[in-house]
């Protein structure tokens, strides 16, 4: 919880008394639920156009537009509840440059490097 020292307001109190009221605020993140084994893709792969949501997958060297239904999302990933099986390569980078049926030459995304193991004391 944080206090905003610049936010002090005068409030009219009971029996004509005045009180200085300080505003407090908190930033809270709650886990509302989990979906085990959920299919997740990077949120950057999803295109939204009015009420439509879709991704481009790679099929036989061509981009294919696939409508999707989405579920829970966080800052980087989003759950796909309908439209994908989980085996399709999904276009993330450059998705705005392709159209349905366009030839593509996909490159795998770089995976983050794993941190080196901590040295063992005495070795």
C-alpha positions in Angstrom: 0.0 0.0 0.0 1.3 3.4 -0.9 0.5 6.9 0.4 0.3 9.8 -2.0 1.8 12.7 0.0 0.6 15.2 -2.6 -3.1 14.1 -2.2 -4.4 15.8 0.9 -8.0 17.0 0.9 -10.1 18.9 3.4 -13.3 17.2 4.3 -16.2 18.6 6.3 -16.7 16.4 9.3 -19.3 15.6 11.9 -20.5 18.6 14.0 -18.9 21.1 11.7 -15.3 19.9 12.3 -12.8 19.8 9.5 -10.4 17.0 9.0 -7.5 16.5 6.6 -8.0 13.3 4.7 -5.0 11.6 3.1 -5.6 9.3 0.1 -4.0 5.8 0.2 -3.9 3.5 -2.7 -2.7 0.0 -3.4 -1.8 -2.0 -6.6 -3.1 -5.5 -6.3 -2.8 -8.5 -8.6 -5.1 -11.4 -7.9 -5.0 -14.9 -9.3 -8.6 -15.6 -10.2 -8.0 -19.1 -11.4 -5.7 -21.4 -13.4 -6.2 -23.5 -16.4 -4.0 -26.6 -16.4 -2.5 -27.5 -19.7 -3.9 -24.4 -21.4 -2.7 -23.7 -25.0 -0.9 -20.3 -24.8 0.6 -18.2 -27.5 2.4 -14.8 -27.3 -0.1 -12.0 -27.1 1.7 -10.3 -29.9 0.6 -13.0 -32.3 -3.1 -12.0 -32.0 -4.6 -9.5 -34.3 -7.9 -7.8 -33.3 -10.0 -6.1 -35.9 -13.3 -4.8 -34.6 -15.0 -7.9 -33.1 -12.7 -10.4 -34.9 -9.6 -12.0 -33.3 -7.3 -14.1 -35.4 -3.7 -15.3 -35.8 -1.7 -16.3 -38.8 -0.2 -19.8 -38.8 2.2 -21.3 -41.3 0.8 -24.1 -43.4 2.7 -25.6 -46.3 4.9 -22.5 -46.6 2.0 -20.1 -46.7 0.4 -17.8 -44.1 -3.1 -18.9 -43.1 -5.5 -16.6 -41.2 -7.2 -18.6 -38.4 -10.0 -17.1 -36.2 -9.4 -17.8 -32.5 -11.3 -17.5 -29.2 -9.2 -16.3 -26.3 -9.3 -16.9 -22.6 -7.1 -15.7 -19.8 -4.2 -13.5 -20.6 -1.2 -11.9 -18.8 1.3 -9.3 -20.0 3.0 -11.6 -22.5 0.8 -14.7 -23.2 -2.8 -15.4 -24.0 -4.8 -18.6 -23.7 -6.4 -19.9 -27.0 -9.6 -21.7 -26.2 -10.7 -22.4 -29.8 -9.2 -22.3 -33.3 -5.7 -23.9 -32.7 -4.6 -27.4 -31.8 -1.2 -26.4 -30.5 0.8 -28.0 -33.2 0.7 -25.1 -35.7 3.6 -22.6 -36.1 2.1 -19.2 -35.2 3.5 -16.0 -36.8 4.4 -13.5 -34.1 6.9 -11.0 -35.6 5.8 -9.5 -39.0 2.2 -10.6 -38.7 1.0 -7.2 -39.9 3.0 -7.7 -43.1 1.4 -10.9 -44.3 -2.0 -11.7 -45.8 -3.9 -15.0 -46.0 -2.2 -17.2 -48.6 1.0 -15.2 -48.8 4.3 -17.2 -49.1 6.3 -17.1 -45.9 9.8 -18.2 -44.9 9.4 -18.7 -41.1 12.3 -18.4 -38.7 12.0 -19.9 -35.2 11.9 -17.3 -32.4 15.0 -17.1 -30.3 14.5 -18.8 -26.9 15.8 -16.9 -23.8 19.1 -18.2 -22.6 19.0 -20.2 -19.5 21.1 -18.8 -16.6 24.4 -20.6 -15.9 24.2 -22.9 -12.8 25.6 -21.3 -9.7 29.1 -22.5 -8.9 29.4 -25.1 -6.2 31.4 -23.9 -3.2 34.8 -25.7 -2.8 35.2 -26.7 -6.5 
